[in-house]
Each structure stands twice: as structure tokens, then as C-alpha cells.
Amino acid sequence: MRHPVDRIISRFHALKGSNAPEVKDMTLEAYARSEVVDQNWMVRMLTNTTDDQAVTPAHYQVAKEVFGRKCLIGLTNHYEDSIDRFAKFFQFESTHSINTRNKGDTANFVEERRTCMHKLAASGVNRHKYPKLSHDSATWKELERKNKYDIELYDYAAAMYYQQSVVYEDMK
């Protein structure tokens, strides 16, 4: 998971970079104040709530329940640890490759997979450069206001991440 405000800011810059018509003449500040900005996107997705419906505390509770029962949490600000957690849980390093030229889980092959995952975590893909926004700015505050339940869900997921760490530490 990524912090909702960071995700929205990234989305804005990606839309601008692709010349999307809905943000063509907008600044980030105007986008934050507009109706086209995402509002509680994650809670909406988890509860199948459309954009024309208001998100309520009941929606947040359902989204929280989904996370609590169904999700292995990864956080973008703990990307490498999250990748390692997923690799352990889904047994990425012990699964045979679909590449027919490589038929086994030799120690070398496993190490190559691990190295590849860590390179991806370190360098990433689709990383756009744009100025950081102060958490004290009016724009950040407006995005927080419009995404109250997503931020609460993010905080809940972050707490779950640390609770789940106890389980995955034992798997080492």
C-alpha cells in the first residue's frame, strides 16, 4: 500500500505526463480542489462503491474487515521488506520457472531471482520525478480531507503490516 495522498499526487503527475484531457490545464492545487480527483479510492474499490455514492463510516468498516481477513500487507515505504514477505508467503523462490529453458531451483537460480527482485525494489519501474509536496501545505490538507477514509484504512493497514511482521520474522 501507498499513502493515499502520495498515490494521488503520483497519479496527477502521470496523467499530466500522458496529456490526459481531464488535467490538461490544471495545477496540482487545482486538481486537489476539483471533482476529478480521487476520493477514498481504496475504500470504494473494496466496497464496490461508485463515485456518485458518499463513502460512510460503514464503508470504511467493511474495507477494514476485508483487509483484516484477506490481505497480506506490503507498504511502499518498506518496499524491499514487503517484496521479501511476498516471496516467502507465495514461495516465489521455490516455484519452478515457466521458462522451459530453466528447469530447476538450483541455488544459483534462486539467487538470480532474489537479485532480480532486489534490483527492481531498488531501482523500480515507472518512477516519475516531480517536486515533493509539504505535508503542511493547503493542497496536502485538501487531499487528506477528501480521502479521510482511505487514510484511516492506510493507517490500519500499516498497523497490520507490523503485526504481520511477527509472523513473517518466524519464517526466516
RONUVEX-350860 format. One record per residue (C-alpha): residue in one letter; x, y, z. Coordinates in Angstrom, 1 decimal, decimal comma. Each point is the difference from the previous one (the first is absolute). Example, Ala and Ser with C-alpha at 12.3 -4.5 7.8 and 13.67 -1.06 7.14 Angstrom:
<pts>
['A'; [12,3; -4,5; 7,8]]
['S'; [1,4; 3,4; -0,7]]
</pts>
This chain:
<pts>
['M'; [0,0; 0,0; 0,0]]
['R'; [1,0; 3,5; -0,6]]
['H'; [-1,1; 3,0; 2,0]]
['P'; [-3,2; 1,3; -1,7]]
['V'; [1,2; 3,6; -0,5]]
['D'; [3,3; -1,2; -1,5]]
['R'; [-1,9; -2,3; -2,3]]
['I'; [-2,3; 2,9; -1,2]]
['I'; [2,9; 2,3; -0,5]]
['S'; [1,8; -2,6; -2,1]]
['R'; [-3,2; -0,7; -2,0]]
['F'; [-0,3; 3,7; -0,7]]
['H'; [3,5; 0,2; -1,4]]
['A'; [-0,5; -3,2; -2,0]]
['L'; [-3,1; 1,5; -1,5]]
['K'; [1,8; 3,2; -0,8]]
['G'; [2,8; -2,0; -1,6]]
['S'; [-2,4; -1,8; -2,2]]
['N'; [-1,8; 3,2; -1,0]]
['A'; [-3,3; -1,2; 1,4]]
['P'; [-2,7; 2,5; -0,9]]
['E'; [-1,6; 0,0; 3,5]]
['V'; [3,1; 1,6; 1,5]]
['K'; [1,4; 1,8; -3,1]]
['D'; [-0,2; 3,5; 1,3]]
['M'; [0,1; -0,7; 3,8]]
['T'; [2,6; 0,5; 2,6]]
['L'; [0,3; -2,5; 2,8]]
['E'; [-1,8; 2,5; 2,3]]
['A'; [-2,9; 0,3; -2,5]]
['Y'; [-0,1; -3,8; -0,3]]
['A'; [-0,3; -0,4; 3,8]]
['R'; [-2,9; 2,5; 0,1]]
['S'; [-1,7; -1,6; -3,0]]
['E'; [-2,7; -2,7; -0,3]]
['V'; [2,2; -2,1; -2,2]]
['V'; [2,5; -0,8; 2,8]]
['D'; [-0,3; -3,5; 1,6]]
['Q'; [-2,0; 0,0; 3,2]]
['N'; [0,4; -3,1; 2,2]]
['W'; [0,9; -2,1; -3,0]]
['M'; [1,2; -3,1; 2,0]]
['V'; [-3,1; -0,1; 2,2]]
['R'; [-2,2; 0,4; -3,1]]
['M'; [1,8; -2,9; -1,7]]
['L'; [-0,2; -2,3; 3,0]]
['T'; [-3,7; 0,7; 0,5]]
['N'; [-1,1; 0,4; -3,6]]
['T'; [-1,2; 3,5; 0,7]]
['T'; [-0,4; 2,2; -3,1]]
['D'; [1,2; 3,6; -0,3]]
['D'; [-3,6; 1,4; 0,3]]
['Q'; [-0,4; -1,6; 3,4]]
['A'; [1,3; 1,5; 3,2]]
['V'; [2,5; -2,0; 1,9]]
['T'; [-1,1; -0,5; 3,6]]
['P'; [1,5; -1,5; 3,2]]
['A'; [-1,8; -3,2; -0,8]]
['H'; [1,9; -0,2; -3,3]]
['Y'; [3,2; 0,5; 1,9]]
['Q'; [-0,9; -2,8; 2,4]]
['V'; [-0,6; -2,4; -2,8]]
['A'; [3,3; 0,9; -1,7]]
['K'; [1,7; -0,5; 3,3]]
['E'; [-1,6; -3,4; 0,4]]
['V'; [1,2; -1,0; -3,5]]
['F'; [3,6; 1,0; 0,8]]
['G'; [-0,1; -1,7; 3,3]]
['R'; [-1,2; -3,3; -1,4]]
['K'; [1,3; -0,2; -3,5]]
['C'; [3,2; 2,0; -0,5]]
['L'; [3,7; -0,5; 0,4]]
['I'; [1,2; 3,6; 0,4]]
['G'; [2,9; 1,6; -1,7]]
['L'; [1,0; 3,6; 0,3]]
['T'; [1,7; 2,1; -2,7]]
['N'; [2,1; 1,7; 2,7]]
['H'; [1,3; -3,5; 1,0]]
['Y'; [0,2; -1,3; -3,6]]
['E'; [2,8; -2,4; 0,3]]
['D'; [-1,2; -1,6; 3,2]]
['S'; [-3,5; -0,2; -1,6]]
['I'; [1,4; -1,8; -3,0]]
['D'; [1,9; -2,4; 2,2]]
['R'; [-3,3; -0,7; 1,9]]
['F'; [-1,9; -0,7; -3,2]]
['A'; [2,8; -2,2; -1,2]]
['K'; [-0,2; -2,1; 3,2]]
['F'; [-3,7; -0,1; 0,1]]
['F'; [-0,5; -0,9; -3,6]]
['Q'; [3,1; -2,2; -0,1]]
['F'; [1,4; 1,9; -3,0]]
['E'; [3,5; -1,4; 0,5]]
['S'; [-1,2; -3,6; 0,0]]
['T'; [-2,4; 0,2; -2,9]]
['H'; [1,3; -1,5; -3,2]]
['S'; [0,5; 2,5; -2,8]]
['I'; [-2,5; 0,0; -2,9]]
['N'; [3,1; 0,6; -2,1]]
['T'; [0,5; -3,4; -1,5]]
['R'; [3,8; 0,7; -0,5]]
['N'; [0,5; 0,0; 3,7]]
['K'; [-1,4; -3,2; 1,6]]
['G'; [1,0; 0,2; 3,6]]
['D'; [0,4; 1,8; 3,3]]
['T'; [3,8; -0,1; 0,1]]
['A'; [1,6; 2,2; 2,6]]
['N'; [1,3; 2,2; -2,8]]
['F'; [-3,5; 0,4; -1,5]]
['V'; [-1,5; 0,9; 3,4]]
['E'; [2,7; 2,6; 0,5]]
['E'; [-0,6; 1,5; -3,4]]
['R'; [-3,7; 0,3; 0,8]]
['R'; [0,8; 1,7; 3,3]]
['T'; [2,5; 2,4; -1,6]]
['C'; [-2,6; 0,9; -2,7]]
['M'; [-2,6; 0,7; 2,6]]
['H'; [2,4; 2,2; 2,0]]
['K'; [1,1; 1,9; -3,1]]
['L'; [-3,6; 0,7; -0,8]]
['A'; [-0,7; 1,2; 3,5]]
['A'; [3,0; 2,3; 0,0]]
['S'; [-0,4; 1,5; -3,5]]
['G'; [-3,7; -0,5; -0,5]]
['V'; [-2,0; 0,5; -3,2]]
['N'; [-2,3; 2,8; -0,9]]
['R'; [1,7; 2,4; 2,4]]
['H'; [-0,8; 3,6; -1,0]]
['K'; [1,9; 2,9; 1,3]]
['Y'; [-2,0; 2,9; 1,4]]
['P'; [0,3; 2,4; 2,8]]
['K'; [-1,0; -1,3; 3,5]]
['L'; [-3,0; 1,7; 1,7]]
['S'; [0,3; 1,1; 3,6]]
['H'; [-2,4; -1,8; 2,3]]
['D'; [-0,8; 3,5; 1,5]]
['S'; [-1,1; 1,4; -3,4]]
['A'; [-3,6; 1,0; -0,7]]
['T'; [0,0; -2,5; -3,0]]
['W'; [1,1; -2,9; 2,2]]
['K'; [-2,6; 0,9; 2,6]]
['E'; [-2,7; 0,2; -2,7]]
['L'; [0,9; -3,5; -1,3]]
['E'; [0,0; -1,3; 3,6]]
['R'; [-3,5; 1,4; 0,5]]
['K'; [-1,3; -1,6; -3,2]]
['N'; [1,5; -3,3; 0,9]]
['K'; [-0,7; -0,3; 3,7]]
['Y'; [-1,0; -3,7; -0,1]]
['D'; [2,8; -1,1; -2,3]]
['I'; [2,5; 1,6; 2,4]]
['E'; [-1,7; -1,8; 2,9]]
['L'; [0,2; -3,2; -2,0]]
['Y'; [3,6; 0,6; -0,8]]
['D'; [0,8; 0,5; 3,7]]
['Y'; [-1,9; -3,2; 0,9]]
['A'; [2,0; -1,9; -2,8]]
['A'; [3,3; 1,4; 1,3]]
['A'; [-0,8; -1,3; 3,5]]
['M'; [-0,9; -3,3; -1,5]]
['Y'; [3,3; 0,0; -1,9]]
['Y'; [1,8; 0,2; 3,3]]
['Q'; [-2,2; -2,7; 1,6]]
['Q'; [0,6; -2,3; -2,9]]
['S'; [3,8; 0,7; 0,3]]
['V'; [0,0; -2,2; 3,1]]
['V'; [-1,3; -3,0; -2,1]]
['Y'; [2,4; 0,6; -2,9]]
['E'; [3,0; 0,5; 2,2]]
['D'; [-0,6; -3,6; 1,2]]
['M'; [0,2; -1,2; -3,6]]
['K'; [3,6; 1,0; -0,5]]
</pts>
